């Protein structure tokens, strides 16, 4: 991509990381974790370890993308490091499982929370309206989409910080040490490994800035800063929010509850607070959907540039927006909202994306050996321990995913196989 087309600022890249990571997961997961683990300290430990894994991944990705600053994320990285077929398959999986399904899920959550806050607003039309609005913003002018994304993400951060501050005066910190089983027992149990998988889902999106690397100003410097700072900010926010949840309501009220945020808010601030928090979450999900559309469509854009039969996917509007790719993602997400078929996709999202994330981070080591003289504006801190920790963590969770539900592995294998088959068809065409 030509230099004059690098229109996205480093600030926007960091905000993309934050917006992609902070979705519904942090507001819906801890009640389920508390039921599985029976220990508030173990729940907090899971969130800490999830942040550590995300940070080791961000540190590793930063080296690869700073050295190979093109759009497409894993698609282009895996194509460069291993083989174009691996990259193409990851691109297909990323677009369908990693972006379109989460866009639909986040839009549906937006509609549900908005309906809870204002019952007069129907949930499904609100979800569809959000997708259309975000596609319109990001499909035409890159500058407008970037500025809107920055403002929405900054607003989301302020809302979360405001919730933490509002609830700080109503906390019972002794609840943070409560549990029906000791911390060591809970953290060494099989349930903890499964819990960490759920937490990792909530941290997904730490690699968001890699998808717009080809349009980023000064990528060698700004990409590492965006990935690392964005991930660090979200880790702190997640820990703060979970401290408020766990200390703000008794464990029996939170255990097994999906709407853990609303329950905690009601206990701390009264019944009206639950409705207010629903509105806050709905507003926060606007930037999540925008970030997923902005990053996910860059995968299709990159695939269109590299493969002649898919060239239409790389078409840009006068203002630089990838309107064909945005439109395709919008259509697919809309179908998922209307049919709820995304439920089947969400069951294996962690399995398939963890495989490609592990392969990408392993690529740091592979490329160091294969191309030691490659210009690297940034080198991974703590190498080789950092990428090894991440790959080990991903493999551990992949194994537990298979053990917990073997159909996940089958569905993931079928999806990857479909991507490889499509690559063969495209190459022959």
VENGISUL-V525208 format. One record per helix or strand of 2 or more residues. SS is the DSSP state (helix for helix, strand for strand). FROM is the first residue (numbers start at 1). TO is the last residue. Records with the same first field share a line. If there is no record, write none. Layout:
# VENGISUL-V525208
SS: FROM-TO  FROM-TO
This chain:
# VENGISUL-V525208
helix: 3-5  10-21  25-28  30-37  40-67  74-81  84-117  123-140  142-168  173-177  183-187  190-203  208-215  219-248  251-254  260-269  271-306  308-314  323-339  342-346  349-370  385-404  406-428
